[in-house]
Amino acid sequence: MTAAASLARHLLDQGRAVGLVSQTATLPADRGPRQVERILEVLALVQANSRLSLAAMLSAETSRFARSSTLIVVTPSTVESWARFCQALNGRGVHSTAVLIEAATFGPAPLTLLLVSSLAAAHIPTYLVKRGDRLEHALAAPRVSMHWYQP
């Protein structure tokens, strides 16, 4: 939640419109200081108790992702299907970024190696947040990114 809140505040401070999609609530993209408060209110109530997969949730919200917008997925999920969904969105002009919370650094959990490889192959910038990391360092630059030439 801290990573999502920090990203939202940072982007809103830059004058960007920020929305939020979670298992329990959705907030349309908006700008301004009131949007920070709305996002914090939603994040305070978010619980990971839905049977809906991350890929299915993103698919259900596809209409919210307009061409040239940026989707930032903040998750501990190591299931690769959501990465394939983000790759498909990239093909439609939606820029995707992943912020992976490395659950294995908090306790027993699957490793992220295969997912990180899939994200790199899909040219999706990926930030890794591990237990004990300072968020400003973990989110300062992607740990995994692919650069490609654009004329």
Secondary structure, DSSP 8 states (H G I E B T S, - for coil): -HHHHHHHHHHHHTT--EEEE-SS-EEEEE-SHHHHHHHHHHHHH-----SS-HHHHHHHTGGG--TT-EEEEEE----THHHHHHHHHHHTT-EEEEEEE-GGGTSS---SHHHHHHHHHTT--EEEE-TT--HHHHTTS-SB-------
